[in-house]
Amino acid sequence: MLWVYLHFPHLLLDHIRRARKNDENGTEALVVVEATGQRVLQACAEAQAQGVQPGTPLKTALSLAPELIIARADASREQHILAEQARWLYRHAANITPYPPEGLLVEVGSLQKLYGGLPAVWQTFEQALSQRQLTAWMATGPTPLAARLCARAGQGQCTADRGPMMQQLSSLPLSAMELDSRTLTRLNRLGLSRLGEVMALPTKELARRLSPETLAYLQKIQGSRADPQQPWRPPHHFRQQADFVQDVEHSEGLLFPLRRLLGELEEDLCWRQQDTDSLRLVLNHRHLEPTRLRIRTSGPEHRAETFLDLLRLRFEQHPLKAPVTSLTLSVSRFLGREARTGHDLLGETPDLNEAWHTLISRLQARLGDSALQQLAPKADHRPEHAWTAADIQRRAHATSRQANHQPHRPLWLLNSPHPLQETPNTWFAGPERISGGWWDGHRVHRDYYIAQLASGQLAWVFRDVRDGWFIHGWFG
């Protein structure tokens, strides 16, 4: 088997800088400090140009760069960011194993035929890393640990030949083996300084001088002991977070990070071949409870621009109640994607169903989810009780049922029947008997007709067995 390991030396730093790209202050010096806030863990190029390096005490860093922007390390946040990269990589490879908090292992032996060779796989990863503005050190290896050690040492290479891979592995210093200090001291006292020197020792000698755990670790590097990997599978939800080094005070400042997150959502939905009709947006504030927004569309949607327009409308109606420190966009409801209807082969026929969804979604975003309602049928034969107001639902596709199989109904139904004052000139249809309402004390027993009056109006009239003739509606 063949493995590629991607080591992200400053994943959190890249994530924050990516969120700040194109910001007017996006080129300022930025560092990530340890949780205690004592030392710098990661420093961007601008910070390093001013003398701030990883390991520099924070006080020294501030004296070198007074305008330094500081972000605090968060192990759980870094693990979530790594899961985001695994989700992205899953589009290109199936067998992925995360190594929190900074690495991803990929089995690429089975991908070479699909991509046309290892160089094509390597190039695909590099292009995707460039698009995501991430820095990663990559290395191939005959075993998972061999690829990991070479990548973390920054000495990876693109080769499927076991000889060069083992040669590169043998040249690594013992400090790159991730061993405990006691074992390193013991090996150094034996005069060993390179991994190749340790692997050259006889197995019996290694077993005598090293602990069983260290020996098993070394055998996994060489491939003489099995090292099974647990494949990662993407969760059935979408969740992305944007962290802000400086608080965002106006909703316009949220649109750029949202455009990026929604673009990733669109890619994710296209990859899944699914749509959604519900977004959840959480805006975190420093001293107040989070603002929770739910954006709904009237039908399945996947386009980032459509979601962004709806969010812009929502922000216009609901200004920010406090500066925003971070935001989280999530989707947990996915819908099967349906083939578009109403298009010709060239796709030039307007899609009226799509236009309907867009209109309703924009009105709901501006007026509120409960501001719009539609008529819905109700299981009651009495015309005045046969309908109800309901929430806007997804517009259904036209069915094959023919309209002429249904009884004719007027476009204008009166609030209450009016007495018929004249005898109709012409009778067109009827009688249609409607009898019901015995269950609620409002029983009716009517015979309905379509008739034309002397004025030329087409009316829907009925004869009640007890009260005479009435007009109940008008046809257009």
N, C-alpha and C positions, 0 to 999 in steps of 0.2 A: 504494500500500500504506500501511497505518497500523501504527505501532509503539507499544508501551508499554515503558518502561524502569523497572525497579524497582531503586532504589539503597538499599542497606542501610548506613546511616552507621556503625553499631556492631553488626555482625552477631555477632562473637565475644562481646561483652558481653551481648547479648540471649540468646545460646545458654547462657551460664553462668548468667545470672539465671533463665532458664526452668528449668534443671535444679535450681535452689535454691528454686523457688517452694514455698510452704507449709512450708519449713524454719523452725525456730524462730528462726534467725538470718538468714533470707532477706531482711531489710530493712536489713542492714548496708551501709555504703558499699563499693563495689566499683569497681576500675579495672583497665584493661588497659594494661600498659606495653610499650614497644618491646623487642625481643629483647635489647638490651644492658642493659635495666633502668634507663635514665637518665631517660626522660621518659614522661609519661602520654599514651597515645594515645586511650583512650576512658574516660569517666567516667559513672557512673550518676547519677540525679537526687539521690540521697542524698549522694553525694560532691560533686556540684556545689553542693549547698546548704551544704556546709562550706567552699567556696571552692576546691575542686579542679577544674580545667578541663583539657581536652585541651591538651597542650603544657607543662603545669606540670612542673618537675623533680620527680623522685620524692622527693628529700629534703624539698623544700618541701611536697609533698603529705602526707608523713608527719607533718610538724610541724603541719599544719592538721587532719589527721584521724589521730590515733595508732592508732585501731582499724581503719584502712583494710585491706581485703582486696585482695591483689594477684594478678593473673593475667598471665602473660607471653604476648605475641603469638607466634603460630606460623603461618607462611604456609601450610604444608601442611595444618594443621588447619583453617584458615579456608577453604581451597579445598574440603576435604571437607564442611564445613558448608554451603557454597554449593551443592554437589552435592545435599545433602539437600533444600535449598529448591527446586532444579530438579526433583527427583523429586516433591515435593509439587505444584508448579505444573503439572507435566505432566498431572495429573488434570483440569485446567481448560483447558489449551491445548496444542496439538501442536508448534508451531514455537517452540522456545525456544533461545536461545544464551546460555550463561554468559559473563560478563565478570569473571573472577577479579580480585581476591578479594571484590568487594562488589556485583556487579550481575547482573541477569538481563534479557535483552531478549526481548520476546514480540511476535510478529506477531499483531495482533488484528483486522486488516481482515476476515479470513475468519471471525471469530467473531461479528461483529455480528448477522448474520441468525440464528445459532444461539441467541444469548442475548437477542435482541430489542433490540439497540442497544448503543452504546458505554457509556452509563451503567450498564447491567446488568453488562457485563463488568467495569467499574471497581469496582462495588459488590461483585461476587463476589471480586475480589482483596482488597479492603479487609476484607471479613468473614473471609476465610481468614487474612489477616495478623493480625487481632485474635485469632482462635482460637489461632494459633501464638505469640502474644505477641511479635511481631516489629515493629520499626519500619522502615518503608520510605518513601522519597520516590518518588512515581510521576509520570511525565510522558508525554504522547503526543507523537508527532512524525511528520512525513512521511517521514523517513529514520531509520535506526538511530542515527546519530551525533547528529542533532537531538534525538531523544528522550533519549539518554544525557546530553548536555550540560545540557539543561533539568532533568532529574531530579537530577543531581549538584549543580546550583546551588540546588536546593530551590525551583524556580519552575515546577513542572509544573502542568498543568491538564488537565481532562477535556474534550477537544473533538476532533471529527473535521474541523473546518473548517481548511483550510490557512492561511487568512489570519491568524487569531489565533495559530496555532502559529508561523508565521514571525515575527510581530510579537514574540512572547515570546522567540524565539531571537535576534532582532536586538538586544534590550535587554540581552543578557548581556554582562558585561565580558570583555575579552580574556583575563583571567586564568582564566576558566572554560573556555577552549578547549583546555587541556591541551597547549600549545605549549612548546617549549624556551625557555629564558631569552633566548637570542640573538635568536630570531625575535620574541619579545615586545618586546625593547628596540628592534629595528628598527621595528616597527609603532608603538610609542609615540613614537619620534622623528619619525614621519610625522604625528603629531598624532591618531592613531586610538586610541580607548579602548573602543569597543563593537564587537561582532561585526557588527552591521548596517552599520557604517561600512566595514568591510573588504569585506563582500559587495557593497556599492554601487559599489566601484571597477571599472573596465573590466577584462575578462579579460586584455588585453594588458599593462595596467599591473601587474596582480597577477603575471603570468608574469615580468615584468622585475624586480620587486622581491622576489619570494619564491622559495624553492627549489622544485624540481619536487615534492618530497615534501609540502611545506606546501600548495602549490597543489592537489595531488590530494586532500589531507585536506580542504581547504575546499570543493572540488567535491563530495566525498562528503556533507558536511554539507548542502549545498544540494540535492543530488540530481541534479546534472548529470553525475556519474560513478557507475558501478555500484559497489555495495558489497555483494557477496553475503555471506550469513551461513550458517555451517555449523550445520544443525539438530542439537540434542542429543537423544540417545536414552538412556533409562534402562538401566543395566546389568541383567543377569538375575541379580541377587542383592539381598539386603537387608542393610544394615549401618548401625547407628546406634551412636553413642558418647556416653556421659555423662561429663563431666569434673567433678571435685569440687575446689573451692577448698580445703576442709579434708578431711583423710582420714576415711573412714568406717570405724569400728572394729568395728561389729556388723552382722550380716547384715540385721537389721530396718531399718537405715538404707538398704539397697539396694533395698528393696521399692518405695518411692515412685518413684525414677527408673525402675525396671524397669516399673512400671505404665504410665508414660508411653510408654516405648519399645515395650512390647508393644501398647499402644493404637494406636501408629503402624503396627506390624506388622499388626495386624488390619485397619486401614484399607487398607494396601497389598495384603494378600491378597484382601480383598473387591473392591478395584479391579481386581486381576488376574483375579478369579474362579478363584482357586487356593487350595490348602491346603498345609500342610507337616507333616512328622512328625519334624523334627529341628531343634533350636536349638543354636547354639554361643554360649557366654557366656565371655568372657575378663575376669578380674578382675586389674587391674594393681596391683602393690605397689611401694613405693618402693625397697626393698632386697632383694627376693626375686623369684624367677622368677614370671611370671604364673600364676594359677590358671585352668585351662581346664576348663570343664564342658560336657558335652553332654547335652541334655535330649531324650529321645525319647518319642514317643507311639506307641501300638499301632496307630493309624490316622490318616487325614488330619484335621487340626485347624486352626482359624483363630482361635478365641476367645481374647482376651487373658486373661480370668479363668482359663481352664483352664491356660494356660501359667504364669500367676503362681502358681497352687496347686501345680503341679509343682515350680517353683523354690523355693517356701517349704518344701516337704517335703525337697528336696535340701539346703537350708541347715540344716535341723534335723539331718540326718544328718552333714553335713560343715561344721562351724563354720569361720569365717574363720581362716586361719593367720597373717594379718597385715592391718593397715589397708589399705584400698583407695583408691587415688588416682583411678582411672577404671575404667569398664567398657565393654565392647563387645559388642553383641548382633548376631549375623549369622545369615542363613539363605541357603543356596545350593541347597537341594533343594526344588523346588516340585512339587506333585501336582495333577493335574486334579481339579476339584471335581465330585463325583457328586451326583445328585439323591437326596434322602433317601427312604428306603423305610420302610414301616410307619406312615406318617402318613395320616390321612384329609384331606379337603379343608380342614378347619378347623385342622389341625396339632395336634390334641389327643390323638392316639394315641401312647403312649410309644414312643420309638425305642430298642429293645433293643440294636441294634448300636452306637449311640452310648454307651449305658450300659456296654456291654462295654469299649469303647475307654477310657472314663474310668476304670473300675475297674483295668484292666491298667496304664494309664499311671501311676496313683497308686501302685500296688504296686511298679512298677519304680523310680519316683522314690524311694520309701522304702527298698526292699530292694536295689536295684541292677539294672542291665540284665540280668545273667546269672543273677539269682536265680529267675526264673520260666521254666518250660519247658512245652511242650505235646507231646502225642503226635502223631507224623507217620507216615504209611505208608512202608513200605520195600519195594522190589521183591524180594520173596521170598514164595513160596507157603507156606512152613512157618509156622504161626501164631506160634510162639515167636520167630521172626526177622522177622516181617512188620511190625514197628513200631520206632520209635526216638524218643528224646527230642530235641526241637529248640527253638530259640528261639521265643518268642511271635511269631507273625505276625499280620498284619491279618486280622480275621475276614471270611471270604468270605460273599457273599450266597448265599442258598439257590438251588440250581440246580433245573432242571426234571426232573432225573433222579429216578425213583421208587425208593424204598427197597426195594420188594418185588421189584425186578429183581436185587437183590444177595443173595448167600447169607447166611443167618442166622448171627450170631456171638454168643457168650455175653458178658454184661457182665463176668463174672469169669473171667479166664483164669488157670489155676494156673501157678505158677512152673515146675513140671515135671509131666508126666502121672503120675497115680496109678493103680495097678492097679484094675480093676473087680472087686469082690468078689461081686457078685450079678447075677442075670439081670434085665434091665429088664422092667417090666410091660407098657409100651406103647412102640411105635416110631412117631415122628411124621415124620421126614424122613431121607433118606439112600438110598443111600450117596453121599457126595461124596468123590471120590478126590483126594488130594494126594500128589504124588510129586516129590521134588526133593532138593537138597543134595548131589548128586554132586560138585559143584565144590569143596566145602570138606571132604570126608571125613565129613560127618554126614548121610548120605542117609536119607530116610524114604520109606516107601511105605504109606500109610494110607487107610482107608475110614472117613469120619466119618458119625455118625448123631446125631439128636436123639432122646433117649429119656427116659422117665419111670421113676424107680426106685420101689420099694415104699413109700418114705417120702413120696412125692409130689414129690420134687425133680426138676427138669428139667435133665438133664445133656447135655453135649456129649461123646460117647464116640467112640472110634475103635478099629478093629481093625488091629493091625500084622501084616503077613504073617508075621513071624518071632516076635514076642514076645507075642501074645495081645491081650486087650481092656484099654483104659485110659480113664480119665476125664480130659479136658483142660480142662473149664470148666463153669461153672454159669450157667444162665439165671435172671434175676430173676423 
